[in-house]
Amino acid sequence: MAGSDAAAPAAPDTVKILIAGGFGVGKTTMVGSVSEIAPLRTEESLTAAGLGIDDLDGIEEKRATTVALDFGRITISDELVLYLFGTPGQQRFWFMWNDLAVGALGAVVLIDVRRPEASFAAVDFFERRGIPFVVGVNGFHGRHPYPPEDVRDALALPEHVPVLLCDARERRSCRDVLIALMDRVIAEADEGDSTDQLTRPVP
């Protein structure tokens, strides 16, 4: 049969990436904007039961929240596919982060500059576990009042952590953040002489 001796195309590497940050910083929006499949969402409406628990200061218009995870997928190239797992933001759901982090090779920490303290816990989580991450500064309403270096100083981030301005509503912007993350993951793998970690299966 013609072409029967041709090698089958290699399956792309799959990489698990977390999209993390505080409550209401745009994680669900980012996963939905960039995913090439219909994203899986576990959103529930905010109710009176959350009063005094969920801090809506600065995000009074928010009507729903992620209670488990968001899931999406994006193909970066013929050789690389990213599986995206958005983490829940409220403190009472943080116990899930440890399970979601299993097998993750990197993370995007989204920051809302109106409430940067909402994402301090996410930065600390990945620093403590040695998981490479980049910071995406989500410009709500398309505005970025502070340059990346000001955000870096406010979060006390080392120079090797990329800080990028982005808009969680725009696919191209989110894709650029993910590509920057993969550049960092690959650079750290090269430094550790462990590039084979990029081929680990996604749990």
N, C-alpha and C positions, 0 to 999 in steps of 0.2 A: 504494500500500500504506500502510495506516494507520501513522503513526509513522515513515515512511521518511525524513522530513525532519528528524527529531530528531538532534541531535548525539550521536555516540557518546561514551560516557564516556572521559575522558582516562586514559591509562595512568599508574599511580602512578610517582613518582620512585623510583629505586632507589639505595641508598647502601651502600657497602662499609665495614664496621666491623671492626676487629681486637679480639679479646679476648686480651690478652697478660698476661705475668707470669712468675714463676719456676716452677720445677719443683714440681708438686704443690699449687698454690695454689687450684685449683678451676675452671680454664678449661673443661675438657671438661664438667664438671658444669653450669656456667652455660649453655653453648651448648645442652646437652640439655634443661635446665629451661625455657628461654624459647622454643626453636624450635617453630614451628607445623608443621613437617615432621619426619619422622624424620631426625635429624641424621646426617651423614656423619662417621664417626670413623676414625682411622687409629691405633688403639691396639695396642700389643704388650705381652705380658707381660714384666715385669721378670725378668731371669735373673741367674745368677751372673756372667755376663760384664760386668754393669754394676757389680759391686762395686768400690769404690774410684774409680768415675767418677761415678755418680749418688749425690748426697748425700741419704740417707734420714733424716737426723737430724730427729726431730720428726714424721716421717710414715712411721714403720716399717710401718704397716698398708697402705701403698700397694702394689698388685699389678700395675698396668699403667701405661703411659705413652704419650702422643701422640708419634708419630715423624714426622708430616708436618703435618697440620692437622685441625681439626674444622670442619665447615660446617653452618650452620643459617640459618633465615629467620624473621623476625617482621614482621608488618604492624602498624605504629604507627597508621596512619590510612588512609583511602581514598586519600590523596595520597602516602603515604610507606611504603616497604618497605625494611627493613634486611636486608642479607646479612651474616652473621656468620662471621668466619674466626678460629678459635682457633689461636694459634701454639704450636709445641712449646716446652717449657720448659727442657730440658737444654741446657747450653752447646754441646755438640757439634752441635746442630741449629740454632743461632742464624743460621747462614748463610742459612737460608730466610726470615728475617724481611724482608730487603730485597725479595725477590720478592713476598711476601705484602702488603707495604706499598704496592705500586704501585696507585694508584687509590683508596686508602683515604682517607676524609675525616675519620676520627676513630678513637679507640681507648679501650677500657676497660683499665686496668691493675689487675689483681686483686692484692691484698695479703693475705698471711697474717701477722697480727701476731705469731705465734709465731716467724716467720722473715722479717722485713721485708727483710732483705738479699737474699733470693731474687729480689726484684722491682726492685732498684736499676737493673739493666741495662735493663729495660723502660722505666722512667721516663726514663733517659738517652737511649734510642733515640728516643723520640717528641719529647723536648725538642730534640734535635739536628736533627731533620728538620722541626720546626715543625708537626707534626701535632697538632691539638687532642686532649686526652685528659682523662678523669676517672679518679679512683682509687676503686675499690670495695674496701672492707675486708670481706673474707669472714669471717663469724663461724662458725668451725668449732664444731660441736656447739651452734650457736645462741648462742654466747657472744661478747660484744664487751667485752673488758676495758678498752679505751681509747677515749676520745671522739675524734671526727674531728680536732679541733685538735691533739691529742697526736700523732696519726699524721702530720698535716701537718708539724709541727715535726720529727719523726723523719726524714721524707723530704726536709726542706728545700724544700717545695713553695711556690710563690708563691700569693698569695691568690686569683688568678683561676682556679686549678685546683680544681674541686669534689672534695671527699672525702666519700664516702657510705658509711655502714654498710649491709651487705647480707648476704644468705644465698644462696649460689650454688645451693642446692637449691630455692629458691622462685621460681616464675615471676613473681609480682607484684613481688618485691624486685628481680629482675634487670631487669624491664621499667622500673622506676623509674630504675635506673642508666642504662639506654640512653636514656631520655627526657632525663635530665639531660645526657648527652653531646650529644644532638642540639640541645638548647638552647644549649650552648656552641658547637657548630659553626656554628649559624645566627648567633649573636651575633658570632663572629669574622668570618663572611662579611659581615655588615652593616658591621662596622667597616672591613673592607677593600674595601667596595663591590664585592663579587664574589659576589653571591648566585647567579649562574648556575652556580657550581661544584657546587651541589646537584643539578643535572640531568645531570652527567656520567655516561655509562654505566659500569656496573661491568665491569671487564676480565674 
